[in-house]
Amino acid sequence: MIAVTQRRRLAYVGAGLVAVGLLVAGLLVPLATAPAESAGAYRVTATRTALDADGTSTTLDQRTISMDVSQTKNLRGRQQLTVSWSGAHPTGGTVADVNSAAGAGEEYPFVILQCRGTASGQNAVRPETCWTQTWAERFQRSSSAWPVWRADAAADADARGPAVNAPDPRPAPCFGAARSERWLPFDAADGTTYVGGSAGCAGMAPESSNVDGSGLPSNTTYGITGTDGKGSEQFTVFSADENASLGCSSEVPCSLVAVPIMGISCDGFGTKLPEEARPSASAGARADTLCRAPDVYQPGQIATTGTDANLAVSGALWWAASNWQNRITVPLSFAVSSSVCSVLNPTAPLTAFGSVLFSDISAQWTPRFCTDDRLEPFVHVQAADTAARTLITAGTASMVLSSRAPDAGFGRPVVQAPVALTGFAVAYNVDDSSGRPARTLNLNARLLAKLLTESYPANSLVGDNYPALAKNPMNITKDPEFIALNPDLPEYDTVEAAATIMTLSTETDMTTALTSYIDADPEARKWLDGVPDPWGMRVNPNYMQIDLPVASWPQLDDFQLPQSIIDAKINPCYSYSPSPYLGLIANPTGFVQTIVQNVQYSLSNVNIACPNGDFSDVTTLRLRTQGRQQPGHRFVLGIVPLTSAYRYSLRTASLQTTSDVAASDKITDAAGRTFVAADSAGLKAAGKLLKPDEDAGVWELDYAQLHEDAGESAYPGTLPVYADVPTSGIDKGTARRAAQFLEYAATTGQQPGTGNGQLPPGALPLTEANGLSALSAYTHRAAAAVLAQKGDVPKLVADDPDPTESPSTDPTGAPTVSPPTGTGAGPGALPSASVSPSADTPGKGAGPKPADTEVIRTVGAESAFGGVGLPVVLLAGLVVGLAGLSLRFAGRAVALGRSAPALLGRARGGRRRAKP
């Protein structure tokens, strides 16, 4: 469902997202102030009691529980939050997959839910507004007249009846009524009530399904508390784009609700019930014994098949009043989605084609551009970088986003103006020997080369039948080099996903950068040229002496399984349609979002599964990807944009730069090698290596320097993103929009944060503090050249720098950038960058890795659009609509005309004519 929704959104954008401003500037989004990101600590004192037949109360357990949520504001769909807690009851009967319905069978889990509503008031959260994926988490039935949920001392009398919330009449698909039943319906955002029941017989929300073992998991989490009372889990939030029935958005308030299971407070004798509703003395005694039953599992003990947990203390009764009263409710604030742009105004936006590296940046900038009346809207359509640049050459695009200069030039005057410094990351979802997510991973260029070149056999079908690979390790977990760099990770014999790394099939500058890094590494290059590694592993001969870098990794191996295996129909789907087998293992994809999602949920993209192959029905003979791996035994790697790693809290590998180890040494550890994390410190160090190439018109990273002292601390995945815009041949209106975009990118757009219009984590601001002011200064001059449309291309380094391009300080001490003459808050004016940060906190030192940081990556800002309420928004829209009819177009033309001289003045730093 999530993947379908994302594809639908991308298709909608690609077809022509349209947007302009709606409200007075400043009502919706603050220009520079990022809201607080962390929820801080929450606390509850949870108590479990028991009532004797005479009404005497006994405290069975009492604990003070504290919880912290990494972020509560500026949230976006499918973002992962870190929820940590202490003081809870240790969990027993643990399961590997805490997001499965099986987790409900744990004893004393820390249940985390996403619920529509707030902490209190008329719109307070209820169990009925909390999302669970499966019917089993909302339904109980028993042949007993007094099952444990009817003994709940905290429940109202009407919630302790024999058939609570049972539908009347009973739907035909439902089984006959049991002696006792408890139904928990789900109330959807659109007002529909889904009653649920056994196997969902009375109806479930369309997003519901039993996802155990395959597909994307539910976000309902049955967290595990250790014997020390502490625990931590990653929790995924869903917006209305992913789950319309839950409906969370900037306008529909939702909360994260944690229910620390303490167990049912026992009133088996019914002392709190009316006399006529109480059980008999014998039935009450049995109910009391059942409620106070001893635990089945010890803390930390793994659940065993066929052994049911103690229901009274299980997660299956998270909704019971005894558990629900101990809940911790944390309000969640969702960002204004970029989808809001499509409903604001029919004006066609400026379209920028290209770079996947810019996707998360544009997702934060787009809502700002269409909800601030001072800005003209734009839309980013992801496309292959090489193809996007050809659109500029052909004159069919006015702006593209890319990270390198075309080999043969553009054939027309084009500026490549820096708008961001970010890069790629090797994201991973790998479990360590204890079955928990590995917190670190070290990779060098040679290991990446091994994964890309299909040099691991992957399984015995290849290893036993492909002589060239027969002596190579089965996968990277069996490779002595990988083991030396990553001790304490398990080895796998039959995990094909550990033999490859997920990459894009399209041409991207991200792949060019990756293969440039590999090509510049002495160990990797020698190995690719045929020199075995110290343990004897050889490159797949089909990739011997491959010429690098490349923009798209080629699939060169043509090995097919022998005819004897095909005839044996070991894999009916493969036998029906044999193809290069290692190509099915690698299985590159055309969508970067697929790689991000696969890493996030540990979905193996290896395309050799044949779950229902039947030769009598050829429609079943289709190879499928292996899908979700079992928690505790996960191993997937993928190349993703660094900003995506931050946004989705993906763990990222540290990449090797320098080495003092002899190439022939059989290493046993990482000593003598330097590995650099994908953080802002690594980006900043790499930024110092960028050198202006006046002929190419871009700043280049010399990858050879990464293996020298100068590049020891530089992150190898660093990559600039440029806005490529012609300086002649585009109409004035488009030139004005493009110039405005560049001005914004050079100033306000470099303010770091997770709000609308800010620069997301994973991108380093182009500021003086980061040593990147020359890049933003050039973007200022490029804006002037774009606006003028005289064919001038400024030099990368100005001969006579304009002092107005450097940040200054106003009397209040806030850093500012002197705006072009005549710019102001009028509609359509080039935006004055009220704040262009001179210091960047993430750049001051080594920050946390993406999955460990407490500032979880999001898109959009918590704006007044969601906070002021619909009446205020409509009122403001009416005011602006009336005023805008008379001022809109005239105001923009006047403001732009006034700003043009100042912009043109910036071009005096020098000119460079494009080569024909």
Secondary structure, 3 states (H helix, E strand, C coil): CHHHHHHHHHHHHHCCCCCCCCCCCCCCCCCCCCCCCCCEEEEEEEEEEEECCCCCEEEEEEEEEEEEECCCCCECCCEEEEEEEECCCCCECECCCCCCHHHHHCECCEEEEEEECECCCCCECCHHHECCCCHHHHEEEECCCCCHHHHECCCCHHHCCCEECCCCCCCCCCCCCCCEEEECCEECCCCCEECCCHHHCCCCCCCCCCCCCCCCCCCCEEECCCCCCCEEEEEEECCCCCCCCCCCCCCCCEEEEEEECCCCCECCCCCCCCHHHCCCHHHHHHHHHHHCCCCCCCECCECCCCCCCCHHHEHHHCCCHHHHCCCEEEEECECCCHHHHHHCCCCCCEEEEECHHHHHHHHHHHHHHHHCCCCCCEEEEECCHHHHHHHHHHCCCCCEEECCCCCCCCCCCEEEEEEEEEEEEEEEEEECCCCCECCCCEECHHHHHHHHCCCCCCCHHHHCCCHHHCCCCCCHHHCHHHHHHCCCCCCCCCCHHHHCCECECCCCHHHHHHHHHHHHCHHHHHHHCCCCCCCCCCCCHHHCCCCCCCCCCCCCCCCCCCHHHHHHCCCHHHHHCCCCHHHHHHCCECCHHHHHHHHHCCEECCCCECCCCECCEHHHCCCECCEECCCCCCEEEEEEEHHHHHHCCCEECEEEEEECCCCCCCCCCCCCEEEECCCHHHHHHHHCCEEEECCCCEEEECHHHHHCHHHCCCCCCEEEEEEEEECCCCCHHHHHHHHHHHHHHHCHHHCECCCCCCECCCCECCCCCCCCHHHHHHHHHHHHHHHHCCCCCECCCCCCCCHHHCCEECCCCCEECCCCCCCCCCCCCCCCCCCCCCCCHHHHCCCCCCCCCCCCCCCCCCCHHHHCCHHHHHHHHHHHHHHHHHHHHHHHHHHHHHHHHHHHHHHHHCECCCCC
